[in-house]
Structure formats: structure tokens, C-alpha cells
Amino acid sequence: MKASRVLRHAVLAALVLAGPASAASVAAQLEQAARDVLARQLESAALSEPQVQVEVATTRAAQPCAQPLAIEPLDTRQLARMRFAVSCPVAGGWRYEYVVRAHVSAVVAVAASAVAPGEPLTDAAVALERRDITLIPDAIGAPEAAVGQTSRRALRPGDVLRAGQLAAPVLVKRGDQVTMVARRDQVEVSTSGEALDSGARGASVRVRNNASGQVVRMRVTGAGTVEPVDGRITR
């Protein structure tokens, strides 16, 4: 009996020492896991000088665990309400879900002046300011990513520029007469055609060659200018 009690006390002590899963320790591990997720997201977004604050919104005391806790991100799309699962990876272990709230600010592109819908953004119309982007997942970090784009809605001075609200301007419209240009080995060949689709720079559109009547796929390279996808113009 005495040996059994000693063994039981030793096991309990080992559980406490090997897996300190207090509310404070779980919160600290969750905060670090959230910061790691945010670091990857912010790196892919190419935002300048991001600043992050993280807090665990769920208050729950975890049970002791004989192994290091396993933390799994469940849903991190909404920075203000990220969901993580914390579990004890042993037979008969436990699993809880936690909510972590993040607040993120960064230096992002904003409208420096009023911009009408469909009006291309110029260098003078874009500025950089630090803003809270917790609820703006598609904020644009580099001015050059916005200049030349058009807004789908009216912009007021100070509005954060968002990728989902900007579009490349249409350079070729359906029915336009366009110049079809092909270049190879320092030789340039051009002819005229009619655009059968509308498209922005880089878009693939159908063009009818005025000389041959053949319809081919062309890539928009500028206002009223297209080039063949395969580099050749069929006459």
C-alpha cells in the first residue's frame, strides 16, 4: 500500500511538472501560435511596418498534461476572432477550443484625394499612412500596386486602398480598332484588327484580323494595342 501511494504521488507530480497547463501558460502558448500565423499572413501581404497585439479571449483553465500541448489553428481568416484548438496529445487526453483576438496596424496605401469611380489612380492620388487593418484583410501596402488601377467606388481622402475594390483599367473595348503587333528577332510586324472582347493590360481577348478575317487570341499590351499570344500574326 505504501509503495502504491508513493507511486501514485510520483505519477501526479510528473504530470504537473511535465505538462504545466495553467491558464497563464496556455494563454502564452496560444498568443505565440497566433503571432506565428499572423507573421506568415503579413509577410505574404507585403505590408510595411506591421504592429501586432494579441489577446486570448477565452478564459478556461486547462488540465495537466504529460506531454507538450498541441495547438492547431482552426480558422484564422478573421483577425479579430481567430479560433485555435488546444489538446493534450495522450491517450484519454482533452481538447478545448479558444478564441484569440488580434489587432494589427501597418503603413498602407490610402487615397490622398477624392477619386471618382473608374478614375485611374495617379501617384499624387496615393499616400502612405499607418492604419488599423484588423478588419481590412486586403489592404494594399505598396503605392505602386495601386497606381494605374481604378476604383469600383468613389474614394474619399484617407480611405484605405483595398485590392478587392480596385481593378485594372480597360485598355481595349469590344468593337475598338486595335493595332496587332508581333516582334521576333528585332523584326516588328503590325496590322490592324477589331477587338471582339474588352480587356485590361495582360488580358487575353479575341481579335479579328482586318486583312484575313481570321479571329485569333491576343494579349492586351496597351491602349488600343495587342500582341499575339504565340508571337505570330496570321495574315
Secondary structure as UniProt FT lines:
FT   HELIX           2..18
FT   HELIX           23..45
FT   STRAND          48..56
FT   STRAND          70..75
FT   HELIX           79..81
FT   STRAND          82..87
FT   TURN            91..92
FT   STRAND          95..111
FT   TURN            117..118
FT   HELIX           123..125
FT   STRAND          126..132
FT   TURN            134..135
FT   TURN            137..138
FT   HELIX           143..145
FT   TURN            146..148
FT   STRAND          150..151
FT   TURN            157..158
FT   HELIX           163..165
FT   STRAND          166..167
FT   STRAND          170..172
FT   TURN            174..175
FT   STRAND          177..184
FT   TURN            185..186
FT   STRAND          187..195
FT   STRAND          199..200
FT   TURN            201..202
FT   STRAND          204..209
FT   TURN            210..212
FT   STRAND          215..222
FT   TURN            223..224
FT   STRAND          225..228
FT   TURN            229..230
//
